């Protein structure tokens, strides 16, 4: 079981993650939606496509754009489409 933890809370937990470039991508249903806030941030990867972001909100503490996903992944990255990965201090335990 792989877990994403931030600010003392388990943000996501699943045995079905996909690792790409060292990042665990969790199925959306494995991520607690109570901790996610929409973000205006977007970035572009030439082979994965445009990433959208969520800000984490745990007990009123915000971690801006700490979760990302590809809503419309390019063909080579379809296996991670709409899965969520984390950074910016989120600990991945496996």
C-alpha positions in Angstrom: 0.0 0.0 0.0 1.4 3.4 -1.0 0.3 6.5 1.0 0.7 10.2 0.4 1.0 12.1 3.7 1.1 15.8 4.3 0.6 17.9 7.5 0.0 14.6 9.5 -2.9 13.4 7.3 -3.2 10.7 4.7 -4.1 12.4 1.5 -4.1 9.3 -0.7 -3.7 5.6 -0.2 -3.7 2.8 -2.8 -2.0 -0.4 -3.9 -2.7 0.7 -7.5 -0.2 3.5 -8.2 1.6 4.0 -11.5 5.2 5.3 -11.2 6.4 7.7 -13.9 9.7 9.6 -13.6 9.9 8.6 -9.9 6.4 9.9 -9.1 3.5 7.8 -7.8 0.3 8.6 -9.6 -2.7 7.6 -7.5 -6.2 6.7 -8.9 -8.4 9.7 -8.3 -10.8 7.6 -6.2 -7.9 6.8 -3.8 -7.4 10.5 -3.0 -9.4 12.1 -0.3 -11.3 14.9 -2.1 -11.8 16.8 1.2 -8.2 17.9 1.0 -8.2 19.1 -2.6 -8.9 22.6 -3.8 -8.8 23.7 -7.4 -5.7 25.6 -8.6 -5.3 27.9 -11.6 -1.8 26.5 -12.2 -1.1 24.6 -15.4 2.2 23.3 -16.8 3.1 21.6 -20.0 5.1 18.4 -20.6 6.0 17.6 -24.2 5.2 13.9 -23.9 2.5 13.9 -21.2 0.5 17.0 -22.1 -0.9 19.8 -19.9 -1.0 19.2 -16.2 -3.6 20.8 -14.0 -3.1 21.3 -10.2 -4.8 21.1 -6.9 -3.8 22.9 -3.7 -3.9 20.8 -0.6 -6.0 22.2 2.4 -5.3 20.2 5.6 -6.7 21.7 8.8 -6.6 25.2 7.2 -3.0 25.0 6.2 -2.5 25.3 2.4 0.1 23.7 0.2 -0.2 25.5 -3.1 -0.3 23.4 -6.3 1.0 20.3 -4.4 -0.9 17.8 -6.5 -1.1 17.5 -10.2 -2.8 15.4 -12.9 -3.3 15.2 -16.6 -7.0 15.5 -17.5 -6.2 15.0 -21.2 -2.9 13.1 -21.4 -1.1 12.6 -24.7 -1.1 9.1 -26.1 2.2 7.9 -24.5 0.8 9.0 -21.1 -2.8 7.7 -21.3 -2.0 5.3 -18.5 -1.7 8.2 -16.0 -4.6 10.3 -17.3 -6.6 11.7 -14.4 -4.4 10.1 -11.8 -3.0 12.4 -9.2 0.7 12.8 -8.1 2.2 14.9 -5.3 5.2 17.0 -4.5 6.1 20.1 -2.4 6.6 18.3 0.9 4.1 15.6 0.5 5.7 12.4 1.8 5.2 9.2 -0.2 5.3 6.0 1.9 5.5 2.6 0.3 
